[in-house]
Amino acid sequence: MEDFQIYVGTYGKYNSGSIYGEWLQLSNYSSYDELLEAMRELHQDEQEPEFMFQDYECSQFFIKQKLISECHLSAKIYEIAEEINNSDYDFEVIEAYAECMSYYHKDVSDLLENLSDSYYGEYSSDEDFAQEILEQHGSIPENLPSYIYIDWEATARHLMYDYMSSNGYYFRN
């Protein structure tokens, strides 16, 4: 939420030829109700302002979860952000898992639960991931003779049929 900000105008002003509004940083407000109060105060010159989110800067995760659009800001946004913050994972891991699984428009609690069953870690390449997985499972003897070479690229290619990755984060299918 620290990097999440919205430009809040109104449809009334927009239809009158004005894009007047302000950028509001969501982390400056402790709840959706507090944010809503700030938006009403910003546009107190209108009787019942119909808010228009003319621009927003946030992760694609929030957009794909349909938590924000031009005409909508979900009341659940703070609840979801708190759930994510209270999880054991960095937001980048959660976002990568959602991307791998096309896990959008679903309950974030389910996403986090499934993530905990699937997450393997962060690796710089499929080959590094394959080597680590095989070493963890004891599939590679510790002292291989120097004349034995493993084609990590081919091994990784076949191993990745059972795994997926996004932005360097690896998950089991």
Beta strands, then each sheet from edge to edge (+ up, - down):
strand 1: 5-10
strand 2: 22-25
strand 3: 51-57
strand 4: 68-69
strand 5: 72-73
strand 6: 119-122
strand 7: 163-166
strand 8: 169-172
sheet 1: 2+ 1- 3+
sheet 2: 4+ 5-
sheet 3: 6+ 8- 7+
end
